[in-house]
Amino acid sequence: MLTFGRRRPPERKPLELAPLVHETLKLLEPTAGGITLREIVAPRVPRVLGDAGQLHQVLTNLCLNARDAIDGVGTITIETESVTNSESVRLSVKDTGKGVAEELKERLFEPFFTTKPVGRGTGLGLATVWGIVHQNGGSIKVQSAPGQGSTFSVYLPKHVGKP
């Protein structure tokens, strides 16, 4: 929220995603309960151009939402891969939670919109994710269906050039 309030541009630098993914899952472990945490990092994923602190916040918010969508036992998977024939790297957070109805998907990134019960969510997490992803030159897509979990795919620009 500070970034939005101050209108400070992100500090975009070449960044390896694998350490970011690993660190995020390590931080989530103590609150995971019966949830299995998985990371799938494709070989030779190019670096992205992004703000490490902001992208860590994106992953954390997506993982916390995934955790909250799972009742008891389930799986959260963070995956990275280079997108074929594209200048993007895909960073996905997939859960085996309750999923989202089609009519609600278009509202997920609206500020203050939440599917959580009263008192359990502010509706700012996914709005913040959307803002950060776009500030870092990326985009985000959601695949979800009731009872089938959700996948949030973040597309970030590959770093082109010298380190």
N, C-alpha and C positions, 0 to 999 in steps of 0.2 A: 504494500500500500504506500510505503514511503516513496518508492520509485514513481508511482503514479502522481502522488501529491506534489512532488518536487519537479516532476517532468524531467528527471535526470535520465539521459539515455543509458542503455545497458553498456557495460564494459565488455564488448565482444572481443574475444581472443580465441585462438586455436585451442581446442579442448578435446581430450579423449573422454568418451562416454563411459567406458568400462569401469574406471575407478569411481565415477559418480554413481553408477548403478550399484556397485558393490557397497559403497558407503551408505547409500540410502537404505538398502536392505538390512545392513547391520544395525542402523538406528531404529528400524522398525521391529526388529526381533523381539525386544522386551514386551511389546504390546501385541504381538501376533497371536497369542493364545493357541488355538487349534488350527491356525492357518499355516499352510506350507508356503514358504517364500522361495521363489526360483528366479534365477537369472540365466538368460540365454544371450550371450554376446557372440555374434557372428565373427568369424575370423576376418581380419583385414578390413574392419569397419574404419572408414576415413574419419579424421577428426572433423568436428563441426566448428563453426564460428558462433560463439555464444558466450553469455555471461554465466560463469560457473555457479555463483551464488543463486542467481535467479533460476537456473535450470535445476539446481538441487531443490529449490522450493517447489518447482513444477512437479518433480518426481515425488516429493514428500506429500504434496496435496493429493496427487492422483492415487498414491498408495494408501493414504488414510481414508479416502473415499472408498477405495476398493475394499479395505478392511471393514469399514462400516457396512458395506453392502453384503458381506458374507455373514450368515447366521451360524456361528459356531465353527464348523469345519469347512475348509475350502482351500483354494490356492490363489496366490497372487504371483504373476509372472511378469518380470520386466525383460523386454527383449530389444536388442539393437540389431539393425541390419542396414546395409547400403541398399538404396532403392535402385534397381536396374534401370538404365536409360534415364536417369534423373540426376539432378545436382543436389539431391537430398539424402539425408540419413533418417531412418525411421526409428523412433524410440517409443515402444509400446508398453502400456500397462494393462494387463489382462487379468480379470478376476472371474471366479466361479460363483459370484453373488447372485442376487435376485434379479438383476437386469433392470432395464428402463423401458417403459412403454413407448411405442413409436411417437405418439402425440406429445410426449414430454421431452423427447430428445432435442428438439429445436430450441427449447428454453434452458437447457442445462447450463449455459454459459452466461445467462442473464444475472446481473448482480441481485442478490437477495432472494433468488429462486432456489428452493431446496426441496428435495423429495423426502428429507428426513423428518421425523416427528417433531412437533413443537418443542423447543428447548434443546434440540440435539444438533442443529446446524444453523449457520448464519446465511448460507447462500453466497458466501464470498470466495470460497476456495476455488471453484471452477471458473469464476469470473476472473480471479487473479491469474489462474493458469492461462486462460485465453489471452489476457493482456500481455503477460510475459512472453508467451510463445510468439505472438505477433511482433512485439518489440524486438525480439531476437531474429526477425526475418523468417519466421516459420509459420506453420499452419497446424491445425488439429482437427481430427475426425473421430467420430464415435460410432462404434458398432455395438448394438445391444438389443436384446429382446427379453421380455419377462421370462424368468426361470432359466435363462441361458447365459447369464453373466454379461460383462461389458468389456470392450477393448477400446482404450483411448490411445490413438496413434498420433504422435507428435512428429512432424516433419521439419527438420532443421537443415539449414544450408551447409553443405560440405565446405570445409576450409580448402581454398585453392590458393596455392602460393607457398612462400617460404614460412618456416615455423615462427 
